[in-house]
Amino acid sequence: MAFLLDACAMLISLVFLAIVGLVAGVAIPGLFMVAAAPWLDWLLPLKETK
């Protein structure tokens, strides 16, 4: 019975860490890119083809 409870606690922890990792790896850098986009466009403008 203790093994079953330990396995459930481990699975819940892994799901929680996966959600935290997803937020830290995708959402937070995405917010910084939204803030940095105007400066990146000013520093590295797209080349216009004529």
Secondary structure, 3 states (H helix, E strand, C coil): CHHHHHHHHHHHHHHHHHHHHHHHHHHHHHHHHHHHHHHHHHHCCCCCCC
